[in-house]
């Protein structure tokens, strides 16, 4: 495992699009993304039907860009059937694979895990939500350093009931159980909860307008910041 702080030093400045080129990076991240037209339905009230899919893409772009700029990450595989999102995220340096199971979030994550380990059987794999627009590379590095200590580990969301990150060390099956009260399911499956201080950006997923405002207060990436600033009336920001 890298010495404390080493991953932070290898991260690009926040806001820049920079794929990690260090071949020693340990982790492969799997990021699932629904077709944009169907994603983030609970944001409809805050953003409307025109802005909502654009925000969903912006969230994913900021999430993937932050992950790829972090030294602990070797690569990112995005599982999506949305051609617009696939092209945009591939342009950032992600590998995209179609959601061939088309059987929900956990099936997509298992498919992404197989795509990673089909190329690198000994890979350490982690699932990461696509809706973490405030994600900071140095905070993700902290999570990955902690996760490396356990066969499986996870981070709960800001509400304390869901999951934003789940990891599996080399040779260990990911066994994702995302959705709803997933914190309890991951705990009962034997995964260790990472409770380190200073990982707020890894926990702040966005499902509602309140979630988005909380992420904005943390400091969102450039794609989300641009969409939110130009697409939402000032009274709703």
N, C-alpha and C positions, 0 to 999 in steps of 0.2 A: 504494500500500500504506500502511496506517495506520502512524504512527510507533510505534516500539517502546514497549510498555506501554499504548498506547491501548486495545487490545482488552481487556486486563486490567481497566482502569478501568470499562469498560462492562459487565463481567460482574456478574451478581447474586451476592450472598453465597452460598457453597456451602451446599446443603441447601434453598435456596428454589426454588420452581417459578416461573420467570420467563422468558417468551418475549421474545426480543430484538425490540424495536419500532423499531430503527434501520433505515430503509428503504435505507440505503446499504450494508448488509451484503453482502459479495461472494459468499459461498459458499452453495450449496445442498448439503445432506448427504443421502445416500441410506442408509437403515438397513434391512437385510433381517432378517426375523424369521420363523423356522419356526413352524408351529402349536405352541402351547405343549405339547400332549400328546406331541409328538415331539422337542422340543428338549432339549438338554443331557443326553443319555442317559448320558454318562460321569459325571454327578453322582449317578447313582442310588445308588451305594454310600455316598456321604457324606450324601445328603439324603433318600433314599427316594422312592418314586413319588408320594407326596402332596405333599411339599414341592418337589420338583424343578420342576414346571411353574410353581409360584408364584414360585420363585426366578428362573426364566427371564424371567418378566414383570417382576419387580422389577429385574433387571439392565437390561432395556430401558428401563424408566421412569427409572432413574437416569442412564442414558446419554443419553436424549433430553432430559431436563430440563437436564442439564449443557450439552449442545450448544446448546439453545435460549436459554440464558442468556448465551451468549458473543457478543460484538459482531461478530466476524468472520463469523458465521453469519446468513444471511438467513432460511433456512427449512430444515426437515427433512421429508423424505418417507420414510415407513415403508412397506416392501413386505411385506405379510403377508396371509394368508388366515384368520387367527385373529380371530374377531369380538370376543372379550373383549379381546385385546391391542390391536386396532384402536381400540376405544372408549376404553381407558385411555390410549393414547398420543395420540389425538386430543384428549382432555381436557387434555393438557399443552400443546397447541398445534401438534402435528405434523399434517401432511397424510398420510393413509393411502391407499394404492392396493392393490387386490388383486394377488396374484401370478398374473397371467393366464398367463404361460408355464408355470408349475408344472414347471419343468425344471431346478431346482437353484439353488444360490446365485448363480452368475455370471449366469445368465439373469435372475434376479430383479433383480440390480444393473443390468444393461443395461436392463431394463424401467423401473426407477426413474430411470435417467439420461434415458430418452426422456420420461418423465412430467415431469421437471424442464424439459428443453429444449423440450418442446412448449409450455410457457408462457413460458419465457425462453430463447430460442435462444442468447443470448450468456452464459449462466450458467457460472460456474466450479463444477464438480461434484466432490464427494468421497464415496467410499464409507466408511462407518464401521461397525465391528462393533456389534452390539446387546448384547454381553456385556462392557461396560466399566463395571462398577458403581462403580469408584473414580475415574471420569473427572473431572478438574478443568477448569473452563472456561478458566482461564489457561494451562494446559498445551496444551489444544486450540488456543487462540489462537496459541501459539508455533509449533505445527505448521503451522497455516494460513499464518502469515506466511512460514515457510520454503518451504512448498509453492508459494506464489505466485511464487517465483523460477524455477520449472521447468514445462515442458509437462505432465509427469506425475511424481508423486512418491509415496512410500509410507513407512509406518512398519511395521517388523517387530514381531512379538509378543515377549513377555518371554522366550520360549524361543529366539528368534532364528531360527526356521524358517518361521513363518507370517506373516500380514499382518493388521493391525488397521485400517489407513487407507490409502486410495489416492485420489489426486487427479488431476484433469484440468483444465487451464486453459481459458478460453473458446476454442471452436473445435477443441478436441482431444478425441478419443474416449477414454473411460475405459479400455476394454479390461481388465476385471477378470479375474484368474486366481487367485482365492482357493481355499483348500482345500489341506490337506497342506503340501507344501514350496513354498508360494507365494512366499516371499521370493526364492528362486532364479528362479522364473518371472517375477516382476515385474522383477528385475534384468535378466534376459535380454531382456525386452521393451523395455528402454530407460528404464524409470522410475528416478528418482533416489531413493536411500534417505536419509531424514532421520534423522540420528544425533545431533541436538542433545541436550545435557544437560537434565535437568529435564522430561522428558516421560514419566516412568514410568507415569503413570495412563493414558496413551493406549496404552501397550504391554500393560498387564495385562488381557488377556482371561481369561475363566473357562470352562474345560472340565472341570476336575477339582476334587476337594476341596482339594488342595494349592493350586491356582490361587485358589480362593475364599479360603482362609486368607491367601494373599499379598495379595489385594485388600483384605481386612479390615484387614490391617496397614497398608496405605497409607491407608485410610480410605474406606469405601464410602459411598454416598449413603443417604438416609433410607429409601427403599423396601427396599433390600437389607438394611440394618442391622436394620430391624424384623423382616423375615422370618427372617433368620439367628438373631437373638437369641431369638425366640420358638419357632422350629421345630426347632432342633437341640439335642440334649443337650449340656450344658456340656463333657463330656469330648471331644466331637467338634468343638468350635469352634476 
